[in-house]
Amino acid sequence: MKKILSVLFVVILLSTSVFCASAAQIDTLPTGKTTVTIDEWVYEAINGGSYWEVDEYLGEGGDIVIPRIVYDRMVTTIGNHCFVNNTTVRSVETSSPLWIVGDYAFLNCTSLESFECNFALKEIKVGAFSGTTSLRYINLEDSVVTVINPHTFTNSGIAEAVLPETCTEIKHDAFSQCPNLEKLVIPSSVTTIDDNAFTRSDNLVIYCYTNSAAHQFAAEKSIPYVLLDGSPLGDATGDGVVSIADVTEIQRHTAEFITLEGVAFSAADVNRDGVVNISDATEIQRYLAEYDVEDPIGTSCVVIS
């Protein structure tokens, strides 16, 4: 009977070993770090083995989801160069509270169109999304990122980005060489912007708040900007609404009784031709009479600094 039980125990042990081997391959590196290969992912134990970092992706691409738990440990980090030069990954979704995106993690991932940023994301390292030419939109609003590091989006296809209210600094070349970038929302929490943060991003419009560092930066660098707490297009009087009073204000300006300047001038120049004249007043009258007008009167006003 004991022999039979011993044989059964050996069989069970062998079966378990085969199952574990098929599920994952565990290697202890000379450095003492442990890596685990499961299906299309290679993980590395970090923080004393408390969490996992994704070191390498071995799959075929498309729409992928980064796993949440591996061997009872949470996946918290996308490692340095993890997806570098991958041209098959189209979108990345995180099923766990991802904390960190490593240096050049998605460098030259030319097919990447979307990346989900969650509430726990606190750091995007240097060059993380450089060369992601298919990426058009990134919303960091729900993250706790504090710094936009150098070259984070250099040479990317980014057209619109929203920074979180935890952000305080935008470093050099963070959004450089981004020809599609037309809207960057910068909260008042940002107090430092490097002079070369937006080099060769010639279509940039900064969306910011009055007297914020971003507002001052845009004005000094002659970058078009929208004051999110400012006047709508057509609001020449600055009272927050578009009305017949704005028509009168433009007429007064045209007759040289007053001179509209700065934000008031930009708000009054509804057809964006660089001058404020009777054609702008007529356009506002048409808007008030509920005719179809070509200009986005009543919406946020772009200031051509």
Backbone torsions as a table, in degrees:
resi	resn	phi	psi	omega
1	MET	NA	-41.4	179.6
2	LYS	-63.8	-37.4	178.7
3	LYS	-63.2	-41.2	-179.8
4	ILE	-63.5	-44.7	178.9
5	LEU	-63.1	-38.0	179.5
6	SER	-64.9	-43.0	179.0
7	VAL	-62.6	-44.3	179.8
8	LEU	-61.6	-39.7	179.7
9	PHE	-63.2	-42.4	179.3
10	VAL	-63.7	-42.7	179.8
11	VAL	-61.7	-45.5	179.4
12	ILE	-62.7	-42.8	-179.5
13	LEU	-62.3	-43.8	179.1
14	LEU	-64.4	-41.7	-179.8
15	SER	-62.7	-42.2	178.9
16	THR	-64.1	-41.3	179.7
17	SER	-63.2	-41.9	178.9
18	VAL	-63.9	-41.6	-179.9
19	PHE	-62.5	-46.4	-179.4
20	CYS	-64.1	-39.5	-179.5
21	ALA	-65.3	-35.5	-179.9
22	SER	-74.4	-27.6	-178.4
23	ALA	-79.4	-36.6	-175.7
24	ALA	-157.6	153.1	175.3
25	GLN	-117.9	118.6	-175.0
26	ILE	-108.5	126.7	-178.9
27	ASP	-125.2	133.0	173.2
28	THR	-97.2	119.9	-177.5
29	LEU	-80.8	160.9	178.3
30	PRO	-56.4	-27.2	-179.4
31	THR	-76.2	-8.5	-177.6
32	GLY	94.0	-7.0	177.7
33	LYS	-77.3	153.4	-178.4
34	THR	-115.2	132.4	174.5
35	THR	-115.6	150.2	178.5
36	VAL	-130.5	129.6	176.1
37	THR	-107.4	117.0	179.4
38	ILE	-129.5	116.4	-179.3
39	ASP	53.9	-113.6	-173.9
40	GLU	-100.0	12.3	-175.8
41	TRP	-123.4	143.1	170.1
42	VAL	-116.0	122.0	-178.2
43	TYR	-112.0	154.1	174.4
44	GLU	-128.6	133.6	179.0
45	ALA	-71.2	131.9	179.7
46	ILE	-131.2	173.4	-179.6
47	ASN	53.5	47.2	179.1
48	GLY	69.2	23.6	179.2
49	GLY	88.0	7.1	-177.0
50	SER	-78.9	-28.2	-175.7
51	TYR	-137.0	171.2	177.4
52	TRP	-114.4	145.8	170.1
53	GLU	-114.5	134.9	175.1
54	VAL	-76.6	115.4	-177.4
55	ASP	-92.8	-33.3	-175.5
56	GLU	-157.6	144.5	176.0
57	TYR	-109.8	127.5	-175.0
58	LEU	-111.6	5.3	-173.1
59	GLY	-82.6	-172.2	-174.7
60	GLU	-94.3	-0.2	175.0
61	GLY	94.6	-150.9	-175.2
62	GLY	81.2	-143.3	178.9
63	ASP	-92.7	115.8	-174.7
64	ILE	-119.5	153.8	177.6
65	VAL	-123.1	124.3	177.9
66	ILE	-75.9	124.6	-176.8
67	PRO	-58.2	157.2	-177.6
68	ARG	-91.9	-48.6	-174.5
69	ILE	-127.0	133.8	174.3
70	VAL	-130.9	119.3	-177.7
71	TYR	48.1	50.4	175.8
72	ASP	64.4	14.1	176.9
73	ARG	-121.0	141.3	-174.8
74	MET	-80.2	144.0	174.9
75	VAL	-89.7	116.1	-172.4
76	THR	-119.1	-11.2	-170.8
77	THR	-139.7	138.2	166.8
78	ILE	-96.3	118.5	-171.3
79	GLY	-71.2	166.6	177.0
80	ASN	-57.2	133.6	176.1
81	HIS	60.2	20.6	-173.9
82	CYS	-55.9	-46.4	-177.0
83	PHE	-110.7	15.6	-171.1
84	VAL	-52.2	131.1	178.1
85	ASN	65.1	14.2	176.1
86	ASN	-75.6	126.0	-177.6
87	THR	-112.0	13.8	-177.2
88	THR	-114.0	-21.7	-178.8
89	VAL	-75.4	124.8	-177.2
90	ARG	-99.2	-38.9	179.2
91	SER	-147.8	151.7	179.8
92	VAL	-128.1	123.7	177.5
93	GLU	-118.1	142.3	179.7
94	THR	-109.2	126.3	179.7
95	SER	-94.0	-4.2	179.2
96	SER	-124.5	166.4	177.2
97	PRO	-70.0	87.7	-178.2
98	LEU	-71.9	130.2	-176.5
99	TRP	-96.9	-40.4	-168.7
100	ILE	-137.2	137.5	167.3
101	VAL	-110.2	120.7	-169.8
102	GLY	-75.5	173.7	178.3
103	ASP	-53.7	127.6	174.5
104	TYR	50.5	33.2	-176.2
105	ALA	-57.8	-39.2	-177.8
106	PHE	-116.8	26.8	-178.4
107	LEU	-54.2	125.0	176.7
108	ASN	60.2	29.8	171.8
109	CYS	-82.9	83.6	-167.8
110	THR	-72.3	-12.7	178.5
111	SER	-99.9	-5.7	-177.2
112	LEU	-67.5	118.6	-178.2
113	GLU	-105.9	-26.2	-178.9
114	SER	-150.3	146.6	176.3
115	PHE	-138.0	124.7	-178.3
116	GLU	-84.5	124.5	177.6
117	CYS	-105.7	124.9	-177.2
118	ASN	-103.3	179.4	-173.1
119	PHE	-65.3	-20.4	-175.1
120	ALA	-93.1	-10.2	-175.2
121	LEU	-63.9	120.0	-176.0
122	LYS	-118.9	-12.7	-179.6
123	GLU	-150.5	128.8	169.8
124	ILE	-115.8	114.6	-170.6
125	LYS	-82.3	-179.2	-172.5
126	VAL	-54.5	129.0	172.5
127	GLY	64.9	18.6	-171.8
128	ALA	-54.9	-39.2	-177.4
129	PHE	-117.2	23.8	178.1
130	SER	-62.4	135.5	175.6
131	GLY	76.0	12.6	176.8
132	THR	-84.3	78.1	-169.4
133	THR	-70.0	-14.9	178.4
134	SER	-97.1	-7.2	-179.8
135	LEU	-76.0	124.2	-176.1
136	ARG	-111.5	-26.3	-172.0
137	TYR	-143.1	135.5	174.4
138	ILE	-138.4	127.0	-179.5
139	ASN	-117.3	107.7	-179.9
140	LEU	-99.2	10.0	-171.6
141	GLU	-55.9	-36.7	-177.0
142	ASP	-90.6	-1.6	-179.6
143	SER	-84.5	179.1	175.4
144	VAL	-121.0	32.0	177.8
145	VAL	-64.7	134.8	-178.1
146	THR	-106.3	-24.8	-176.9
147	VAL	-135.5	135.0	169.7
148	ILE	-94.7	107.7	-169.4
149	ASN	-74.9	166.4	179.0
150	PRO	-55.4	137.2	173.4
151	HIS	61.8	18.8	-178.5
152	THR	-53.4	-44.9	-177.7
153	PHE	-121.7	21.4	-178.6
154	THR	-56.3	133.3	176.3
155	ASN	58.1	33.2	176.7
156	SER	-98.2	172.0	178.3
157	GLY	-92.3	11.6	-172.8
158	ILE	-55.6	130.8	178.9
159	ALA	-110.1	-29.2	-178.9
160	GLU	-146.1	136.3	178.7
161	ALA	-141.9	143.7	178.4
162	VAL	-122.5	122.1	-179.6
163	LEU	-93.5	151.6	-177.4
164	PRO	-82.2	163.7	179.9
165	GLU	-75.2	-2.9	174.2
166	THR	-87.3	-11.9	-175.1
167	CYS	-74.2	136.3	-179.9
168	THR	-122.8	-15.5	-173.4
169	GLU	-148.2	140.0	172.5
170	ILE	-118.9	116.6	-173.1
171	LYS	-89.5	175.7	-173.3
172	HIS	-60.0	139.0	176.4
173	ASP	61.5	17.7	-179.7
174	ALA	-57.4	-40.3	178.8
175	PHE	-125.8	38.2	-178.6
176	SER	-79.7	151.4	177.1
177	GLN	55.2	44.9	177.1
178	CYS	-113.7	84.5	-173.4
179	PRO	-66.2	-21.0	-179.4
180	ASN	-89.6	-9.5	-173.2
181	LEU	-68.6	111.4	-177.1
182	GLU	-118.7	-12.3	-179.0
183	LYS	-148.0	116.9	175.6
184	LEU	-127.1	115.2	-179.2
185	VAL	-91.2	116.1	-177.1
186	ILE	-116.3	117.6	-178.9
187	PRO	-74.1	167.6	-179.7
188	SER	-67.9	-16.7	179.5
189	SER	-65.9	-22.8	178.7
190	VAL	-73.9	120.2	-177.9
191	THR	-113.6	-13.8	-177.6
192	THR	-132.6	125.0	176.5
193	ILE	-130.2	121.4	-179.7
194	ASP	-66.5	144.5	-178.8
195	ASP	-55.3	-30.2	-176.8
196	ASN	-105.2	24.2	-177.8
197	ALA	-64.2	-31.2	-172.8
198	PHE	-123.1	31.1	-177.2
199	THR	-55.2	128.3	176.5
200	ARG	61.6	28.0	169.7
201	SER	-107.8	77.5	-163.9
202	ASP	-76.5	-13.1	-178.6
203	ASN	-102.5	10.9	-175.5
204	LEU	-65.0	135.0	166.3
205	VAL	-122.4	124.9	-179.5
206	ILE	-92.1	128.3	175.9
207	TYR	-102.6	118.5	-170.5
208	CYS	-150.4	-171.9	-177.8
209	TYR	-116.4	151.2	-176.0
210	THR	-54.1	129.7	177.1
211	ASN	66.4	12.1	175.0
212	SER	-76.8	169.3	177.9
213	ALA	-60.7	-36.4	179.6
214	ALA	-67.1	-39.0	176.8
215	HIS	-61.9	-47.5	179.9
216	GLN	-64.4	-41.2	179.5
217	PHE	-61.8	-47.8	-179.0
218	ALA	-60.9	-43.5	-179.6
219	ALA	-64.5	-42.5	-178.6
220	GLU	-68.3	-35.3	-176.0
221	LYS	-95.0	4.8	-179.0
222	SER	56.5	42.4	175.2
223	ILE	-98.2	128.5	176.8
224	PRO	-55.3	142.1	-179.1
225	TYR	-144.3	158.5	175.2
226	VAL	-119.5	124.8	174.9
227	LEU	-85.1	111.9	-176.0
228	LEU	-65.5	-20.5	176.5
229	ASP	-110.6	19.3	-175.9
230	GLY	-100.6	-165.4	-175.5
231	SER	-77.6	143.5	172.7
232	PRO	-74.7	160.1	178.6
233	LEU	-59.9	126.9	-177.4
234	GLY	103.1	-13.5	-177.6
235	ASP	-87.4	77.3	-177.4
236	ALA	-70.4	-23.2	-177.7
237	THR	-87.5	-16.8	179.1
238	GLY	77.4	21.6	-179.9
239	ASP	-94.5	3.5	174.8
240	GLY	92.7	-6.3	178.5
241	VAL	-132.2	158.3	176.5
242	VAL	-101.0	120.1	-175.8
243	SER	-146.6	-177.2	-179.9
244	ILE	-64.2	-23.1	177.4
245	ALA	-62.2	-31.9	178.6
246	ASP	-70.8	-34.1	175.4
247	VAL	-62.8	-45.9	179.2
248	THR	-61.6	-39.5	-179.7
249	GLU	-63.9	-40.6	178.6
250	ILE	-67.7	-39.4	177.6
251	GLN	-63.2	-39.4	177.3
252	ARG	-64.0	-38.6	177.4
253	HIS	-65.5	-43.6	-179.6
254	THR	-63.0	-36.3	179.4
255	ALA	-82.8	0.5	176.8
256	GLU	67.2	25.9	172.1
257	PHE	-77.3	-33.0	176.8
258	ILE	-135.8	168.5	175.6
259	THR	-126.1	116.6	176.8
260	LEU	-81.1	133.2	-178.9
261	GLU	-137.9	164.9	173.4
262	GLY	56.8	-129.8	-177.1
263	VAL	-62.6	-39.0	-179.7
264	ALA	-63.1	-40.8	178.4
265	PHE	-63.6	-46.6	-179.3
266	SER	-62.7	-37.4	179.1
267	ALA	-69.0	-35.7	-178.3
268	ALA	-76.0	-25.8	-178.2
269	ASP	-81.8	71.5	-170.2
270	VAL	-69.7	-26.0	180.0
271	ASN	-94.8	5.0	171.6
272	ARG	57.6	39.0	179.4
273	ASP	-102.0	5.4	175.7
274	GLY	89.4	-3.4	176.7
275	VAL	-132.1	154.3	175.1
276	VAL	-111.7	117.1	-177.5
277	ASN	-148.0	-166.9	-173.1
278	ILE	-64.2	-25.9	179.3
279	SER	-66.1	-32.1	177.0
280	ASP	-69.6	-41.5	177.8
281	ALA	-61.8	-41.9	179.5
282	THR	-63.4	-40.1	-179.8
283	GLU	-63.7	-40.4	178.0
284	ILE	-66.2	-39.3	177.4
285	GLN	-61.2	-41.3	177.6
286	ARG	-63.4	-40.8	178.1
287	TYR	-61.6	-45.2	-178.8
288	LEU	-67.1	-28.7	177.9
289	ALA	-84.5	3.9	176.2
290	GLU	67.7	29.2	168.7
291	TYR	-80.0	158.1	174.1
292	ASP	-70.9	128.7	177.9
293	VAL	-123.5	150.8	-177.1
294	GLU	-75.7	-29.3	-173.7
295	ASP	-90.9	145.6	-176.5
296	PRO	-78.6	59.2	-178.9
297	ILE	-62.0	139.0	-179.9
298	GLY	93.2	-9.1	179.0
299	THR	-99.4	174.9	179.9
300	SER	-54.8	140.8	-172.4
301	CYS	-99.9	125.5	175.5
302	VAL	-80.1	125.9	178.1
303	VAL	-97.8	118.9	176.9
304	ILE	-87.2	99.3	-172.3
305	SER	-71.6	NA	NA
